[in-house]
Every structure is written in structure tokens, then in C-alpha cells.
Amino acid sequence: MAAAAIYSLFIINKSGGLIYYKEYGSAGRMDTNDSLRVASLWHSMHAISQQLSPTVGCSGIELLEADAFDLHCFQSLTGTKFFVVCEPGTLHMDALLKVIYELYTDYVLKNPFYEMEMPIRCELFDLNLSQAVQKDRVALLGR
Amino acid sequence: MPAAAPRSGDAIFASVEHVNAELFTLTYGAIVRQLLTDLEEVDEVNKQLDQMGYNIGIRLIDEFLAKANVSRCVDFKETAETIAKVGFKMFLGVTASVTNWDADGTCCSIVLEDNPLVDFVELPDTCQGLYYCNVLSGVIRGALEMVSVHED
């Protein structure tokens, strides 16, 4: 059976602060302080990777493969990072991250009461995100 | 993995929901009129329009980047062309042209032949110095600032 599980999703603002965290795995939700710490750690590692890269114009880590999980990261040109932790070998995570980016531009940024760079508390975003993740899960399992 | 090709302004414009153009023009006109009534000074109104545009621009840029699939522009010339050809087309449905480049390539004019904001609008003499479309320059300023291009 193809790997199809997303474990968690993080969205980080341009200063490295966690603005959205959603847990999908069975391990249970990370403690708030831990999630903030993990997010800023990733922000720093991502920045360091750009400096360490031997190629010019590197835009930072896009994929991290470990034994128990894969981490796919997408950074927009505005500095907002979207990263998802999933089962090793899960396909199409880049496409999913692009979809989540579009949902962010629609349901978060177009909400006039959402303050930029602040934690996301938008019901419509949560709703549409769940639908997108569910659709992705069904599509992957169906193959 | 190959990057997706940039989409044309036309294609994106065709794929999004549209609002009635006259409603848009009238709404903008109502905002400018109200600002003139509230603030009275033409300079103040210009400043407010720019600020409003800025607040729009900082949010609009991500939508532009998400939908247009453009990669980072190499220089300011490319930036200006992208704004005029893809940006304006995508959001206002009209194409602008880039002219008046100065010697350094740091300053240019973006000209809108057909500007939906100013349909039916005639500025009276009492509003000399009003930058009626100042919201547009605010939008561009806000959007560019978010991708680290600081400009006047």
C-alpha cells in the first residue's frame, strides 16, 4: 500500500514565528511551547542551509528524508514557509503545499480582520484545509 | 523537479471570479468622495489612498505569486514588465505598458491605457493635485516591499 499519511502541517511567518500548526497523526498534538520551538528551529536551519549551499541562489531546504518521516518545505517569495511532516515516500506533497499556499492567500490574507504575521485563526481556512488534505488522502489511497 | 511554467495574465484573469466593472468603479469613486469629505485636504486624501493601497498590496502579492507561478525577477526592468503585463492583467483585466526609463534603469512609468478605476470620472478644479488612482501606487509599493524591493 502506498504511503499516504500526513503527520502534521506548520506555517511559519517571515520572522520564524509559528502562525499555524495542525496535527493529523496519532501521536497527539505537540505542546504549544514545543511547537513554537520546533518552528523557530526549522526557520533557523532553513536559513543556515541557504548559506551552506555550494550552489549560488539556493532557496533553502525543500526536502528532508529521515527514517520515520519526510519533511517537505515550501517557501514563498515573501518569506512565509509551509512545511508538512509525512510518512516516508509520500508522493505529491509539493503539489499539496502549493494548494495550501493558495488557500492561505484566499482565506487568510483576504480576511481583513486577519493581522499580518499573527497566528491564523480563520475558520474558513481550517475548513478548506481539511477538505484539501482529505481529498489528497483519498486520491493517494485510490491509486 | 521542473518548475511549473509561468501563467499568462489572461489565463489567470479568465479563471477567477469577476465582479461587475461598474460596481467596482462606483465603489472606488464612493471611497474617494468620502475621503475628500472626511479629510478635506487633497494631500491627506492622497496619503490615505496610498496607505490603503499599501495594505492591499502586502496581501495581494502572495496571491499573485501563488497564481502566476513567476520566479524571482532578475532585475528591476523585469519586475516592472511583470507588474504591467501579468499583474495588472490578472487583477484589473487591463494591460499596462512600461515607458520612460531613465538612464540607470531605476525609474520608469507604468501607463494604463484603459483604467477601470477612472471610467466616467471627471476631476473638478477644486481637486487639483488629487492623485485619483493613488491606491494603485500604494498597492505596487506594498507588494514590492514584501518581496524586498524598496521603492519610491
Chai-1 contact restraints between the chains, C-beta under 6 A:
chainA,res_idxA,chainB,res_idxB,connection_type,confidence,min_distance_angstrom,max_distance_angstrom,comment,restraint_id
A,S76,B,L65,contact,1.0,0.0,6.0,A-B,restraint_1
A,L77,B,L65,contact,1.0,0.0,6.0,A-B,restraint_2
A,L77,B,V147,contact,1.0,0.0,6.0,A-B,restraint_3
A,T78,B,I61,contact,1.0,0.0,6.0,A-B,restraint_4
A,T78,B,D62,contact,1.0,0.0,6.0,A-B,restraint_5
A,T78,B,M146,contact,1.0,0.0,6.0,A-B,restraint_6
A,Y101,B,A66,contact,1.0,0.0,6.0,A-B,restraint_7
A,E102,B,A66,contact,1.0,0.0,6.0,A-B,restraint_8
A,T105,B,D62,contact,1.0,0.0,6.0,A-B,restraint_9
A,T105,B,E63,contact,1.0,0.0,6.0,A-B,restraint_10
A,T105,B,A66,contact,1.0,0.0,6.0,A-B,restraint_11
A,L109,B,R59,contact,1.0,0.0,6.0,A-B,restraint_12
A,L109,B,D62,contact,1.0,0.0,6.0,A-B,restraint_13
